[in-house]
Amino acid sequence: PRHDLLEGSWLEQHGLVGSGAGDPGPVWSDSRGRLAVALAGISQVAVTGSSFALKLPVGHRPAALAEMNDRLFVANMLEDSLTEIHLRTGAVEQTISLGPAPPLSAVERGERLFFDARLSHDGWMSCHSCHSEGHTMGLLADTKGDGGYGAPKRIPSLLGTAATGPWSWNGSSQSLQQQIRQSVRTTMHGRPLTDTQVHDLAAYLRSLPAPPARSRVDRELAGRGRVLFERHGCADCHRPPHYTSAATYDVGLVDELGQRRFNPPSLRGVGQRDRFFHDGRATRLEDVIEKVRHQLPDDLSDDDAEALREFLKSL
């Protein structure tokens, strides 16, 4: 606490009170002290030259920067365009379309909104900030989205989320649209969304496929694991084909507010995760089975544990 973290360093602050800089992306600099930062969430590029420091508007979600002949070219990922910035003057010279621009579908409009930090208070965060590329950054977050502020929860993946309702860890949102409105209003502290925005965001989320299974699995061993999964009642909460269910269950886990009942997350792609349970208490699939013994008998043999783990990796 007493150490000066900025001692001997150079700090350029682009996010200010009243003007956030959500989802900063690629950085470009040169030996002349010029600097550019793609602020992907607010569709701007912060450019610092010898005599200016500006935040310039560009296309939707600037995702790459390249310099040539004192011109900075910005690749706008969700607009299929390039923005050209003059590094000596700090002026936007032109935007170059990379092809025809047909009308956007609801899914495409929703994708733009998902990556747009301007939906949040002062542009500090987007949906993507926590649910990276529609997936998850894997950390815990303490939000008001489920009414459980004070009990940080693991950020769930949104891949395949259309089939995993109800939403939030306590199953309090009965529709995807309700969860979208709640998240923007309480977690992101943004203005209320319009009906069209909610419709488009829901369309984008419904388009996200479920996460893939592990590519290398012992099928025979996984088959034995499937039998064990059903025998030990795992399928009562994690029901095929999406390996979740609509109810909440007391499974012996308690959060900081005393909440004991949780909606089971989908196990699709569970072999790809590195955090498990609402609080991320397990960091390996092996720990879920062998240490936490989640809803499993104490006398589960090592061979059965291995088979069960292989089955989970196959989902």
Beta strands, then each sheet from edge to edge (+ up, - down):
strand 1: 24-29
strand 2: 35-39
strand 3: 44-48
strand 4: 53-57
strand 5: 62-68
strand 6: 71-76
strand 7: 81-86
strand 8: 91-97
strand 9: 140-141
strand 10: 153-154
strand 11: 249-250
strand 12: 261-262
sheet 1: 1+ 2- 3+ 4-
sheet 2: 5+ 6- 7+ 8-
sheet 3: 9+ 10-
sheet 4: 11+ 12-
end
